[in-house]
Amino acid sequence: MQDGRRIALNAALMLLKQAIMAVLGVVFVGYLARKVGVAAWGEFQASLAIASIVTIAAGVGVRGYLAREVAVRPELGPRHLGAALAIRGVTGTLVLGATVAVVLATRSGVGAQLVVLAAASQLATLLYSTMWLSFEAHERFQYILYAELGARLFVIALSAALLALGFGVVAAAAAFLLGNVLELGITAHYLRSRLYRPEFATPPAELWQIAKRSLPIGALGALASALLQADRVMLRALCDEQAVGVYSAAWVLSENFRMLPEVLLGAAFAAGMRLYAQDGDAFGRLYSGCMLVAALFGLPVAAGVALLAPDIIRLVYGATGDYAPSAEVLRILACGVPVTFAFQVVTLPLLAAKREVAMVQMLAVTLVAKIALNLLLLPRYRALGAACATLAVSAGALIASWGMTARWAHFVELGRIAAILVATAVMASAAYATRVLAGMWASMAVGVAVYVVLLVALRAVSFRELRALLARRVRASPAAVA
């Protein structure tokens, strides 16, 4: 398949997956949070964050390292997948088993039960996400969509039924566990029937070598995960489950938008790895296109969510006052969406150049800064302070990574980025006026219409480019042809 069409198709499939998951997730999260209350909701979210934090040590980057290798040499897929499953399965079982043992020895009650269920659920997630490396490397994203959709519908149906019957948050957590086990089964089925069976033929000595070579990218993933989960863990330690619940109510919603940049990077990852090695000019065009898409989606999402945050919180969590403080948290987290978009793009050449060590150093400094800011802000500002710390360190990481990839900056079309900024500002003004007069839904409709018209009028995008993306390949540079 032609490069341009393949990237567009991959992005469309992943965006479809994320859109479906976001709609289903938001509807269900609102229902669950209302049914169990803000304190139980916060305890549930804290258990998920703890399980995610401890699995940082599982696999030490094997998935990312081998996915990059398979993207370049697809014939290595079965053997590399088997190696990744062996390493991540063993390490995941050990660290999560140790977590369960410590929790059962030191805690009791609902909090301990939730951590145990979250640990088992995280192990299933670790295994099926490892299998995804084959779908991503071979650009078969539709099977990820099928597995995610089937499992999510199952979780929603079972959890809703259990809550309706009067069961509490522990029953909902058990439903999440069963859903992840189901997703593991569906993923394994598609892997065997559509691609290949993993080959567990790699000797222990070679597995050890793979693990060592994966350490830089593993440290990168570990730091990224720690940055993502640190707020909820520190809120639970320094404040209480109420603060975790308020923060998580906004975080869960913003997380759906934060996943959009990962969709963009995932769709372009395989092509980016190949083009970087074979054709620098073509990679530069890919980089420029990804940055344009980052601005196209990230800026209006940030403006729209920041404007409508109180309405969104009321819509999802109800009119009760328990979740009202989440609106200001959501506004701040929404401002980080375009920052995350741009960060994902500027890290693409770093990953392609295998500069994980430099990225690890940058993210280590970022994590230290985030912990320091949380220690300073959380005791007084609670959830709002956590959101401010997240935005501040995200912006710092973007500036640092931009400096590390300065050689690719000249590919970015600054005039078009400026046009998108203007379109976003006008859109926000129109949406604000409409919200005052006619409410949230009319504001959204007017904002989208104004934004699309201005994008074309200001020549930020054109219909010709959209048609070309679907009809032509990304042209190779003369050097590559020669």
Secondary structure, DSSP 4 states (H G I P E B T S, - for coil): --HHHHHHHHHHHHHHHHHHHHHHHHHHHHHHHHHH-HHHHHHHHHHHHHHHHHGGGSSTTHHHHHHHHHHH-GGGHHHHHHHHHHHHHHHHHHHHHHHHHHHHHH--SHHHHHHHHHHHHHHHHHHHHHHHHHHHHTT-THHHHHHHHHHHHHHHHHHHHHHHTT--HHHHHHHHHHHHHHHHHHHHHHIIIII--------HHHHHHHHHHTHHHHHHHHHHHHHHHHHHHHHHHHS-HHHHHHHHHHHHHHHHHHHHHHHHHHHHHHHHHHHHHH-HHHHHHHHHHHHHHHHHHHHHHHHHHHHHHHHHHHHHH-SSGGGTTHHHHHHHHHHTHHHHHHHHHHHHHHHHTT-HHHHHHHHHHHHHHHHHHHHHHHHHHHHHHHHHHHHHHHHHHHHHHHHHTGGGGGGS-HHHHHHHHHHHHHHHHHHHHHHHHH-HHHHHHHHHHHHHHHHHHTTSS-HHHHHHHHHSPPPPPHHHH-
